[in-house]
């Protein structure tokens, strides 16, 4: 089960082949179908150059979640730091 809540994007009430992912109120990424290349592209507003693709919608969503978990791991020392700032 994904930790990301997915919502299908819409324009004027028409559903698109694009899904936006949220963790709480924070948008963490989106997955959209590229019809010319016939694959699903994921990207994130959290890092400008982070993107990837998958052969299916579910594969692209899983790849985004894998990237997000790996990226957030870099911040673990910051959140686990004690009251004393590093020297």
N, C-alpha and C positions, 0 to 999 in steps of 0.2 A: 504494500500500500504506500502510495506516494505521500510525502509530507507537504507537497505543493498542491494547493487548491487551483484547479483549472477552470477557466470560464471561456466559452466560445465567444469570439469577437463578433460583433454585428455592426452593420452600417444600414441605417434607416430601417431597422428591424429585420434585415436580411442576414442570416448566419453566413459567416465566412469560413474558409478553410484556414483559420488562424485561431490559436488558443493562447490566452494570457494566463500566466501562472503567478499566484500570490502565496506568500507566507504571512499570514495575518493581513495587515493592510499594505504590506510592501510588495510591489511588483518585482519579481525576481527573474522573469524571463518570458519568452514567447516562442511558440512553435507554429510555423506556417508552411503550407504546401507550395512547393515550386513546381508548377505544372509543366514548364518547359523542360526541366531536368528530371521530373518525376521522383522527387524525394522531398522529405520534410526537413526544413532548416530550423535550428534553434539558435536563439541569441538572448543576451541578457543586458539590461540597462546598468548592471552593476560594474561591468568592465567593458570598455568600448570595443576591444578587439577579440572578445570571447564569443565564439559561435561554432557551430558544427552542424552535422546533418545525420539523418537516419533514413532507412528505406521505408519505415512506417511512422505513423504519428506516435505510437507508443515507444518505439525505439528512440526517436528524437527527444521525447519527454524524459525517458530514462537517462539519456546521455546528458541532458541539461541538469538533471538532479545529481548525477555522478560528478559533473564538473562543479556544481554549487557546493556539494559536501567537501570536495577536495580544496576548493578555493577558501571556504570558511575555516578549514583546518589551519590555515596560515595565521588566523587571528586568535587561536586558542591561547597562546601565551599572554596576549593582551587581556583577555577576559579572566584568566586565571591568576593574573598578577595580584600580589598582596597590596597593602596600603603604601608600601615604600616604592617610589619610582626608581627605575634602574639608574645607576650612577654613570 
